[in-house]
């Protein structure tokens, strides 16, 4: 009986979402691109301009740099573009190294 209760509690927790993959999360970082990441290659350009040029050229996708980790951003490119080179708060679901963006806004100061 006790074992059945433990199994029921574990299954309820998984179904209820604690630790469930695909749950929406909030990430705070800097919007960049997958080619440059933390360190932009175009030293004579602003991070925003470098990011936009890399994405526009098709050689990179938008990314969010969170500490030493970089996530590719999958979502509305025009919404993400507004925050190129800036600190932002991204809400979405993460799978591996990609965040599917549900919303993006300026990071609170």
TAURZI-V597624 format. One record per pair of residues at least 24 apart in sequence whose C-alpha atoms are under 7 Angstrom apart, sorted by the first residue. I is the first residue (numbers start at 0). J is the second residue. Records with the same first field share a line. If there is no record, write none. Layout:
I->J / J
//
This chain:
21->92 / 93
22->92
23->90 / 91 / 92
24->90 / 91 / 92
25->88 / 89 / 90 / 91
26->88 / 89 / 90
27->65 / 87 / 88 / 89 / 106
28->63 / 64 / 65 / 86 / 87 / 88
29->63 / 64 / 65 / 84 / 85 / 86 / 87
30->61 / 62 / 63 / 64 / 82 / 83 / 84 / 85 / 86 / 87
31->61 / 62 / 63 / 64 / 83 / 84
32->59 / 60 / 61 / 62
33->59 / 60 / 61 / 62 / 71
34->59
36->64 / 69
37->64
46->84
47->83 / 84
50->83 / 84
51->83
70->96 / 97 / 98
71->96 / 97 / 98
72->97 / 98 / 99 / 100
73->97 / 98 / 99 / 100
74->99 / 100
79->103
//
